[in-house]
Amino acid sequence: MMGLGITEILLIFLFVIFFFGGAKKIPMIAKGLGTGIRNFKGELKKPESTNDDETSENSSDTEESY
């Protein structure tokens, strides 16, 4: 018969969120999503040398435990 496309599924999803969650929760969800993305991008921009230091410390700890 007739299948649901991505547009129809998206509209149904938005309607359900709006109907059950209310209009007041949508800005809070969007703000949380934006904050999460901003934090993720900030972590990606940090220098990789800090990650290398942590990795070398962890590898020396595991070598000593054997």
N, C-alpha and C positions, 0 to 999 in steps of 0.2 A: 504494500500500500504506500502510504506517504511516510517518508522518513523525516526525522528531525535533523535539521542542519545546525551548524554551530551558532548561527544567529538566533534561531528559535530557542536553543538550549540556554544561551546567554540571557535572553530576555526573560525566560521562565525563572532562571536563577536569580536575576536581579529583582523580579517581582516577589519571589519568595522571601528574599532577604529584606526587602522593603516592607512587606506585609507582616512578617513575624518579628523582625528586628526593630522596626520603626525607623523613622527618618532621622532620629537623633543619634543612632548608633553608627550610621554610615560614615559621618565625618570622623568619629573616633577610630573606626577601623582603618580609614584612609590615613589618618595621622600616624597610627601605629605602624602601618605598612611603610609609610615614608620614612619614619624614624629607623626602622629596621634596615631599609635599603641604604640610608645615609650611613649608619654604623658599619654596614658591610663594606661599602665603598671606602670608608675611612680605614678599615682594617687592611684592605687591599693596598692602600697607598703607603702603609708603613714600610720602612726598610726591611729587607729580607735578612739582614745581618742579625737581628734580634731572634728570628726563628732559627738561624743556624746555631747560635749560642745555646739555645734551649735544647736543640737536637743533640749537640755534642755533649752537653751535660747529662742528658738522658742515656746516651749510649755508654758513657763512662760508668754510670751507675749500674747498668745492666751487666757490664763486663766484670765489675767488682763482685756482683752477687753470685757469680758462677763459681 
